[in-house]
Structures are given as C-alpha cells and as structure tokens.
Amino acid sequence: MAGSIVSIIGKYTPRDKSNLIAILQNVQKKKGYITPEAVDSIANHLSISRSQIFGVASFYSQFKFYPPGRNSIKICLGTACHVQGGDFLLNALKSEIGISPNETTADGRFDLERVACLGCCALAPVVMVNDAIFSNMSVVKLKEILNQYE
C-alpha cells in the first residue's frame, strides 16, 4: 500500500506545498480515502506537518479520512432539512445502521456523512444514497430505501 502512495506522491516535483490538494485528490482517487500512511508520506514529501495536511483536507468535503462503504449515505442538515426533521432522520439512521457520521459500517455496506446542503431545499428533508436523491423523507421511508442497497 505504501508503495503506491509513494509512486503517486513522487510524481509531484518540485516538492512544493502548492501540490498538496492535487496529491490529496490523487491519493483519494487511488485509495478511496486519505489513509494515515498517506498523510505521513505527504508530510514527509512536502516537508509540512500532519496538522497542516489535516487542516487543508478537512476544509474540503471531497476528502474522506475513513474507508468508503459500498453505498454512501448523505443526510442533509441545511436549514430547510433541519427544520423538517433532518436531525431526527440522522439519529434514526445512526441507530439503524450503527455508525455515526464519517464512519463506515463494519460490513462495509454503508458510510455516512452529514452535509450542509444538497440543493433540494423545497424537497426537505433530503437524503442522498450514492447518486440518488430521496425527498420528503421519513424514518419509515428511509428504512425501506436502505433495504434496497447491499
């Protein structure tokens, strides 16, 4: 695993910290997420601290620090979704699948992410599974939808 990370990082010369986002994107594309080993290798290559890498990567929602599941669930907690019960849906989902946001189920079936907005405010509350948007969600509808995914 470390060898492929080194080969990705090694393509970025000179060792300039302006390459950080491009390196993170390529590591995530290859590995599915930013591994602890990748953070160490990037920090060494660019001569920057691990905390600098986490600071940049955690700012952008595209980067994950946990392995993705086969199915990615995004719960919208923007204003409209929050007012319409988004927090309630998130708590029910956490109980149903046994994980919190930014985690993956032990069987790798789902990963969970809370997002600020999915851009479907008129359809609140909204849940996204992979690339499919589900609107006017309820706990019952959410359970039925999850049963469709393996």
SULWO-V471336 format. One line per field, one symbol per residue. burial: b if it has 24 or more other ideal C-beta (glycine too) atoms within 12 Angstrom, else e. A space follows every 50 residues. Layout:
burial=???
This chain:
burial=eeeebeebbeebeeeeeebbeebbbbbbeebebbbeebbebbbebbebee eebeebbeeeeebbbbebbebbbbbbbbeebeebbbeebbebbbebbebe bbbbbeeebbbbbbbeebebeeebbbbbbeeebbbebeeeebeebbeebe
